[in-house]
Structure formats: C-alpha cells, structure tokens
C-alpha cells in the first residue's frame, strides 16, 4: 500500500506594495462660506475697535489727546495715567477683592447648582417642572427689585459692607441659572450608567461625585468660567453693599473715582484697561476649556 504525500508548491516571496496613503480632498469653499467668513471678520473687527481705542488712549498724554483726538496714535508712551490710577485707588487691593468675590461665587454657585440639578434632573423630585420655572423666574428678577430687601436683611445680620454679602447674593443668583441649565442636562443622563454604578454598590452620594460630576465636567467648567466673568462685571449690587474703600471691587473703584474727581480721558482709559486685563487673561487661560465645554454637547 503506497501513500502519496502532497507537496506544497514552492512559494515565492512577492514584495508587498506599500499601502497608499489616502488623501482626503478638502471641500471647496462656496460663495456662502466666503460671505460668512467676511461677516465674521467684520464683526471681530467691530468688537476689537473699543479695546484698541482704550489701549491707544491709555498711553497717550492729555496734550496728544487734545490735539489729535482719540483716533490718533500717541507721539510718545505716556504712563502717568496708569500710574496715577494705580496709586489713587490702591488697585492691587481692588483686584484682590474682585478675584476673591468672583472666585468664591463661581465655586459656590457651581457646587449648589450640581446638588440642585442632581436632585431635580436625576432624582426626579415631584413637581419638577414647577421648580424649574421658579428657578427661571428667580433668575429673571431685576437687581433693582432686590436692593431694598437685601439691604435691610444684611443690615440686620451685620453683613452690610462685607464682601460675604455680595458673595451670598450672587451665589444665589448664579446658582438659579446653573440649576436650570444643569437640570436639563442631567435629565438626559444615561440611565444605564447610573444603574451599573448602583449594581456595583455605589450610593447616591458616590454616584454623584464618582460618575455624574466627572462626565459633566466640561459643562461645569463652562459654568465656572461664565460665573466668574459675570460676577466680575457686576456693578450695582457691589456699589450698594460695599461702601467702604477697602471692600470695593474694580468696577466700583473705577466709577467712584470718576465721580469723585475730574479725570482726564487718558486716565479714564487707563482705568478701563487695568480693569479689562485680568478678565482677558482669565479668558485666554481657560479658552481651550471653554471651547471644549461648549462643543462637548455636539458630539455624542
């Protein structure tokens, strides 16, 4: 009995061709795209014009301003306006007051908003819609309607002319908006994630800080940035509740100084520039965080 053994045919090494790189063709821009680009550039220039005017007039002497007006470039760098404003209002003290108040409001408002939205959006409390309507109405109240009740209340508790009075007021105001926004976000939170965490033995408090907060971190970062900038720019309530010079914020110091003494335009521009630079630096530092947070909801 003979057995036949099948022989494999000789293999020849065939050199493999390198994989071709796929080059994606860039979509051609249409006429509408160019129109949108031109409109965006024009809007950007219009927004930048006030800042450029402030920058030019901040380093211009009163003589140059009287001769050439606000649009002419300065003949030489004049820094006396910035120095005079810096020393006259004790700008480092006012800067610290604004940073402290705005930072505390941003942190406390985000924290309260998370707790409220977790109970309303995920906890599904009764009368959820009416509670959100109340938060929305509270955020829509004009500040002028709150001045006298809050003034009387903080006078009674001894917090008038105290930075914590402004912190408490703006924490409540900002957290009303934050609760309204986060409740709608948490209302669409994936239930599968919450159920999986619950099956693993996590309680409600642990689910909040280990699951909900990390996933919603981009939205919370956006709220934190907006709360800081909004509080920084507030004027009426800090003007009413911070009457002493040591507790005033940057916007209040600028306005009080303008009303207290006759100021030239260059010093006024210098004060506006010094008040604008901190928020501009804050925005540039957290620009990438703000962009990621805004676009996070566009990608599922």
C-alpha positions in Angstrom: 0.0 0.0 0.0 1.5 3.2 -1.2 0.8 6.6 0.3 1.2 9.7 -1.6 2.4 12.8 0.2 1.1 16.1 -1.3 3.9 18.5 -1.7 3.3 22.2 -1.3 4.2 24.2 -4.2 7.2 26.4 -3.8 6.3 29.8 -2.5 8.0 32.9 -3.9 8.2 35.9 -1.8 6.3 38.7 -3.5 7.3 42.1 -2.3 4.3 43.8 -0.8 3.4 47.1 -2.2 3.4 49.9 0.3 -0.1 51.0 1.3 -1.2 54.1 -0.5 -2.0 57.0 1.7 -5.4 58.2 1.4 -5.5 61.9 0.9 -8.8 63.5 1.7 -9.8 66.2 -0.6 -10.6 69.4 1.2 -14.1 70.6 0.4 -14.1 73.6 -1.8 -15.4 76.8 -0.2 -18.6 78.1 -1.7 -19.7 81.7 -2.1 -21.8 81.5 1.1 -18.8 80.3 3.0 -16.7 83.3 1.9 -19.6 85.6 2.8 -19.9 84.1 6.3 -16.1 84.4 6.7 -16.1 88.1 5.7 -19.0 88.9 8.0 -17.2 87.1 10.9 -14.1 89.2 10.3 -16.1 92.4 10.2 -17.8 91.5 13.4 -14.5 90.7 15.0 -13.0 94.0 14.0 -16.0 95.9 15.3 -15.7 94.1 18.7 -11.9 94.8 18.8 -12.3 98.6 18.0 -13.3 99.7 21.6 -10.4 97.7 23.0 -7.9 99.3 20.6 -9.2 102.7 21.4 -8.8 102.1 25.1 -5.3 100.7 24.5 -4.2 103.7 22.4 -5.6 106.4 24.7 -4.2 104.7 27.8 -0.7 105.5 26.7 -1.5 109.0 25.4 -0.8 112.2 27.2 -3.7 114.8 27.7 -1.9 117.1 25.2 -1.8 114.5 22.5 -5.5 113.7 23.1 -6.5 117.4 22.9 -4.5 117.9 19.6 -5.2 114.7 17.8 -8.3 113.2 19.3 -9.0 109.6 20.3 -8.0 108.1 16.9 -4.5 109.4 16.6 -1.6 107.3 17.8 0.4 108.8 20.7 3.6 110.6 19.9 5.3 109.1 22.9 4.4 106.5 25.5 2.7 108.2 28.4 2.3 106.0 31.5 1.3 108.7 34.1 -2.4 107.9 33.7 -1.9 104.2 34.6 0.5 105.1 37.5 -1.9 107.7 38.9 -4.9 105.4 38.8 -2.9 102.5 40.2 -1.8 104.6 43.2 -5.0 106.6 43.7 -7.4 103.7 44.1 -4.9 101.1 45.5 -5.5 98.9 42.5 -3.9 95.7 44.0 -6.4 95.8 46.8 -9.4 96.2 44.5 -8.1 93.5 42.2 -7.9 91.1 45.1 -11.4 91.9 46.2 -12.7 91.2 42.7 -10.8 88.0 42.4 -11.9 86.8 45.8 -15.6 87.6 45.3 -15.8 86.3 41.7 -13.9 83.1 42.5 -15.9 82.3 45.6 -19.2 82.9 43.8 -18.1 80.7 40.9 -17.1 77.8 43.1 -20.1 78.0 45.4 -22.7 78.6 42.6 -21.4 75.6 40.6 -21.5 73.4 43.8 -25.1 74.4 44.7 -26.2 74.0 41.0 -24.8 70.5 40.9 -26.6 69.5 44.1 -29.9 71.0 43.0 -29.7 69.7 39.5 -28.8 66.2 40.7 -31.9 66.1 42.9 -34.2 67.6 40.2 -32.8 66.1 37.0 -31.7 62.6 38.1 -33.6 62.2 41.4 -36.9 63.1 39.6 -38.5 65.0 42.5 -42.2 65.8 42.3 -43.3 69.0 40.6 -40.0 69.1 38.8 -41.3 71.4 36.1 -42.7 74.0 38.5 -39.5 74.0 40.5 -37.5 74.8 37.3 -40.0 77.5 36.5 -39.4 79.1 39.9 -35.6 79.0 39.4 -36.0 80.6 36.0 -38.2 83.4 37.4 -35.7 84.0 40.2 -33.0 84.4 37.6 -35.1 86.9 35.6 -35.8 89.2 38.6 -34.1 92.6 38.1 -31.5 93.5 40.6 -33.2 96.8 41.4 -36.1 94.9 42.9 -33.7 93.1 45.3 -31.8 96.0 46.6 -34.0 97.2 49.4 -35.0 93.8 50.9 -31.4 92.6 50.7 -30.1 95.9 52.2 -32.5 95.6 55.1 -31.7 91.9 55.7 -27.9 92.2 55.6 -28.2 95.3 57.9 -30.0 93.1 60.4 -27.5 90.3 60.3 -24.4 92.6 60.4 -23.1 91.7 56.9 -23.6 95.1 55.3 -20.3 96.5 53.8 -18.9 93.0 53.9 -17.7 91.0 50.8 -19.6 88.0 52.0 -22.9 89.8 51.5 -22.1 90.2 47.8 -20.8 86.6 47.6 -24.1 85.2 49.1 -26.3 87.3 46.8 -24.5 86.4 43.6 -24.1 82.8 44.6 -27.9 82.5 44.9 -28.5 84.4 41.6 -25.9 82.4 39.6 -26.9 79.1 41.1 -30.5 79.7 40.0 -29.4 79.8 36.4 -26.9 76.9 36.9 -29.7 74.8 38.4 -32.0 75.5 35.4 -29.3 74.6 32.9 -27.8 71.5 34.6 -31.3 70.1 35.4 -32.0 69.8 31.6 -28.5 68.2 31.1 -28.9 65.7 33.9 -32.5 64.9 32.8 -31.0 63.3 29.7 -28.2 61.5 31.6 -27.8 57.8 30.5 -29.7 55.6 32.9 -27.6 52.6 32.1 -24.5 54.2 33.6 -26.4 55.0 36.8 -27.9 51.5 37.0 -24.4 50.0 36.5 -23.0 52.1 39.3 -25.9 51.2 41.6 -25.4 47.5 40.9 -21.7 47.9 41.9 -22.9 49.0 45.3 -22.4 52.8 44.9 -24.8 55.0 46.8 -26.4 58.2 45.6 -23.6 60.4 47.0 -20.9 58.3 45.5 -22.7 58.2 42.1 -22.9 61.9 42.1 -19.1 62.5 42.8 -17.7 59.5 41.0 -20.0 59.2 38.0 -22.1 62.3 37.3 -19.6 65.0 38.1 -16.7 63.6 36.0 -18.9 63.0 33.0 -20.4 66.5 33.2 -17.1 68.2 33.9 -17.0 70.1 30.6 -20.4 71.7 31.3 -19.3 72.6 34.8 -16.1 74.2 33.6 -18.2 76.4 31.3 -20.4 77.4 34.1 -17.5 78.2 36.4 -15.9 80.5 33.7 -19.2 82.3 33.0 -20.0 82.8 36.7 -16.6 84.2 37.3 -16.8 86.7 34.4 -20.4 87.7 35.1 -19.7 88.4 38.8 -16.5 90.3 37.9 -18.5 92.7 35.7 -21.3 93.3 38.2 -21.7 96.9 39.3 -25.0 97.8 41.0 -25.0 95.4 43.9 -21.3 95.8 44.8 -21.8 99.6 44.6 -24.7 99.3 47.1 -23.3 96.8 49.6 -19.6 97.7 49.5 -19.5 101.3 50.6 -16.0 101.4 52.3 -13.0 101.9 50.2 -11.2 98.7 51.4 -14.0 96.4 50.2 -14.7 97.9 46.8 -14.2 95.9 43.6 -12.5 97.1 40.4 -15.7 98.3 38.5 -16.9 100.2 41.6 -13.4 101.7 42.1 -13.4 103.0 38.5 -16.8 104.6 38.8 -16.3 106.1 42.2 -13.0 107.6 41.1 -14.6 109.2 38.1 -17.4 110.7 40.1 -15.1 111.9 42.9 -12.6 113.9 40.9 -12.4 115.4 37.5 -10.4 112.9 35.5 -8.9 113.3 32.0 -9.7 110.9 29.3 -6.3 109.2 29.3 -6.6 108.3 33.0 -10.1 107.0 32.4 -8.9 104.8 29.6 -6.0 103.6 31.8 -8.5 102.6 34.5 -10.7 100.7 31.9 -7.6 99.0 30.6 -6.5 97.8 34.0 -10.0 96.6 34.8 -10.1 94.7 31.5 -6.8 93.0 31.5 -7.5 90.5 34.4 -10.6 89.1 32.7 -8.9 89.0 29.4 -6.0 86.9 30.9 -8.5 84.7 32.7 -10.4 84.1 29.4 -7.2 83.3 27.5 -6.1 80.8 30.1 -9.4 78.9 30.1 -10.2 79.4 26.4 -9.5 75.8 25.5 -11.6 74.6 28.4 -14.4 76.9 27.4 -14.3 75.7 23.8 -14.3 72.0 24.8 -17.2 72.5 27.1 -19.3 74.3 24.6 -18.6 71.7 21.8 -18.9 68.7 24.2 -22.7 68.5 23.7 -22.3 68.5 19.9 -20.5 65.1 19.9 -22.4 62.2 21.4 
